[in-house]
Amino acid sequence: MKKRPIGQGSKIKGALCAVLGHEYKVSREITDHIKEYTCMHCQKQVCADVNGQLTQLTSEKIEINNTLRAIHFKRKSRRQSSAEFY
């Protein structure tokens, strides 16, 4: 599988972000601690790696995040249903 960057926005807005910096907002919450971010201006998508550094979001990382999210919410719903019995 090829790693390709996702969310390449306008080059002019990208130059503006290069000068002033990106303005990221949370685009998707994977778990309580892992989130995907999107720049509001150039649409660049990033996610936090294991060290907390923002890295570019690739199709491989999107697949990993989708799987992780499914596992997380399955466990979270199982915990909530078992807590109802106590």
N, C-alpha and C positions, 0 to 999 in steps of 0.2 A: 504494500500500500504506500502510495506517495504521500509525503507530508506537504501539504500546501496551505498557505495562509488563508484565513477566512476573513471576510469583511474589509476589503480594500476600498476605501472611500475616495473622494475627490483629491487630486494631487494638490490643488490650491489650498484646500482646507487642511490637507496633510502638512503642507509647508507652514501653515499658521500654527498647527499643533507642534511642529518641530521647534518653532521659535518660542511659543508661549507655554507649551506643555499640553498634554492631553487632559480632557475633563471626563473622567470615567464615571459611569453609573452602573449599578448592578443590573445586568440584563437577565440573569438566571441564577437561582440559588440551587446548588447541587446538594450540599449537606448544610449543617449548621455552620461549618467552618470553611467550606469551599464554595466559591462563587465565580461566575463568569461576568466579565465587565465589558462594556462597549463605550468607546469614546463618543460623546454627543456630537462632535463636529465631523470627524473623518471616518466614523464607523469602524475603527480598528477594534478587533475583539481580542481580549487577553484573558488569561486565568492565572490564578496563583499556583506556583509549584510547591513542592514539599518544604522549601526553605522560606516561603512567603514572598518570593520575588515574582513579579508579573512577567509572564512569558506569552508569546504569541499563540493564539488558539489555532491548532491545526485540525484537520479532519480526524486524525488519530486520537487527539485529545478529546474531541467532541464525542467520539465513540466510547472512550473510557469514562467520561463524565456521565453519559447516558446510562451506562451499566451501573456505575457507582450510585447514581441517583435512584435507580430502580431498587437496588439492594437496600439503600438507606431508608427509603420510604416503606419498603416491605417490613423491615425490622422495626421501624418506628410504629407502624400500625399494629404489629404483633404485640409490642410492649404496651401500647395503650389498651388493647383489648384484654390483655392479661391483668392489667391494673384495675380494670372494672370489677374483677372478682374479689378483690381485697377490701 
